[in-house]
Amino acid sequence: MTGGTRLRTGLFGAGLVGQAAHAPTLWEERDRFEFLVVVDPSAVVRDAVAARYGVPNAVATLREAIDLGLDAIVIAVPDPAHRDAVLEALQAGLHVFCEKPLAVSVAEVDEILAARGDRVVQVGTMKLHDPAVERMVERLLDGPAELVHLTVEVNDPDQAPFVDHLGLVTGRDVPPEVIDATRARGAEAVREALGGSPDAAASRAFEAYLGSLVHDVSLAHHLLGALGMEPPFEVAAAAAYDGGRGVSLDWRLPGDRFAHLEHLNLAGVADYRERVTVYCRDRILELTFPSPYLRHVPTRLVERRSVGTPAGLETVEYRVSYEEAFRDELRALHASITTGAPVRSSVEAARTDLVTLIDAFRMAVHARVEAT
């Protein structure tokens, strides 16, 4: 293949992120992707999304989509179904983009690694492709910066305030056996991670770590890796609170440095804020992300440095681009498939992220049990 090749591509899973991000991107990026099929167990959803974007095929199963002669598949089904979908696609010779988390256990990721062969597998940690993140890496490497402390703080009301205007289609016609199998695998994954039977708060915390904090762990690993600190890092502490709606983890970093990451689901306030702050000896760099579902709203990057006089402070705000991270990650997928460009959001990186998240989940739940 060459960089100008259009990839025959399908979307498997036309739920929230499928409709809000991947379907419009595949339609917009028609120079790179021939959006050939929408796959979803709900006929109501798949037919509506296919009609909206002029997609010629709408089918219920991945097998039916594979039979159309695809080059690649974008997988956005519920998390517990990722492993089976990725393996089925790889066994058919497809390149794969899979939403985060890549799987719900390390063993499942290892199965994917073993099956990957020469196919491209990219994971949907799209913040790694945000133009402001790329600029932050540049600013960290200027010197380079000497990191002291990294923090991530997220308040998140869930998606409703930011997708209400999109006219997302929902369907109540998913076969019950599909729902039951997905729920069963999700519950099994929590039991495997915990080594016992979870209560409702532990199950919610598992989802918060793997479904939400995964973005921040991935991003922190990426930023720290740019400074020569290779994960995994020691998880010094972890906490789950408010019935599992809030989760956190702390790392001890090489050179007596430290990191704290926290995600709080705060449904009562229609505000999303994600702040990533890197405190260095001679500068402070801070990223502020908007809700990922607000398209073309730029991430804010601010750099602060002392300058001139004892009280002198220089503050620089970088507005890098209005480009969309969801679009840039699929452009990166195309480049990896057609030109051999390195995969930034790799299976190996996803495995490291998942090891950290499951370790933190287990530590947080055990600490909560001991405290009560």
Salt bridges, closest charged atoms under 4 A:
GLU28 OE2 - ARG295 NH1 2.99
GLU28 OE1 - ARG327 NH1 3.23
GLU29 OE1 - ARG32 NH1 2.52
GLU29 OE2 - ARG327 NE 3.90
GLU29 OE2 - ARG331 NH2 3.15
GLU34 OE1 - ARG8 NH1 3.91
ASP67 OD1 - ARG63 NH2 3.03
ASP79 OD1 - HIS82 NE2 3.82
ASP84 OD1 - ARG83 NH1 2.47
GLU99 OE2 - HIS22 NE2 2.75
GLU108 OE2 - ARG185 NH2 2.75
ASP110 OD1 - ARG351 NE 2.64
GLU111 OE1 - ARG83 NH2 2.53
ASP118 OD1 - ARG119 NE 3.11
GLU134 OE2 - ARG344 NH1 2.86
GLU138 OE1 - ARG135 NE 3.37
ASP142 OD2 - ARG139 NH2 3.20
ASP142 OD2 - ARG305 NH2 3.82
GLU146 OE2 - ARG257 NH2 3.57
GLU146 OE2 - ARG281 NE 3.35
GLU153 OE1 - ARG275 NH2 3.64
ASP156 OD2 - HIS263 NE2 3.13
GLU188 OE1 - ARG185 NH1 3.01
GLU192 OE2 - ARG185 NH1 3.34
ASP199 OD2 - ARG368 NH2 3.14
ASP242 OD1 - ARG245 NH1 3.81
ASP250 OD1 - HIS260 ND1 2.45
GLU262 OE1 - HIS260 NE2 2.75
ASP271 OD1 - ARG273 NH2 3.10
GLU274 OE1 - LYS127 NZ 2.92
ASP282 OD1 - ARG283 NE 2.90
ASP282 OD2 - ARG305 NH1 3.66
GLU303 OE1 - ARG139 NE 2.89
GLU303 OE2 - ARG305 NE 2.79
GLU317 OE2 - ARG300 NE 3.29
GLU323 OE1 - ARG327 NE 2.97
GLU323 OE2 - ARG331 NH1 3.14
ASP328 OD1 - ARG331 NH1 3.41
GLU348 OE2 - ARG116 NH2 2.63
ASP353 OD1 - HIS221 ND1 2.67
ASP359 OD1 - ARG362 NH1 3.40
